[in-house]
Amino acid sequence: MATSSTTNTAAAQKQIDRLADSAHGAIDRASEMAERLGDKTDELWGMKDDYMESARDYVKQNPLMALGLALAAGYLFGKISSWR
């Protein structure tokens, strides 16, 4: 009877070790993904700043065109949002 109990305990320990290894692997993959996501987030924030700067430059160089585009966009947005 003691041998059966020891065998069950050893089998359970092996199962626990496999589950622990699997969990560690999942955690490692998740941390790598979070690091890549953080790098991508920094890149996207940089792109946003670049686009904002180019939009500012465009408005400074073409103020009337920018005003016309803003009026047209506002008009279209008003028409679209008033549809029921």
Secondary structure, DSSP 8 states (H G I E B T S, - for coil): -HHHHHHHHHHHHHHHHHHHHHHHHHHHHHHHHHHHHHHHHHHHHHHHHHHHHHHHHHHHH-HHHHHHHHHHHHHHHHHHHH--
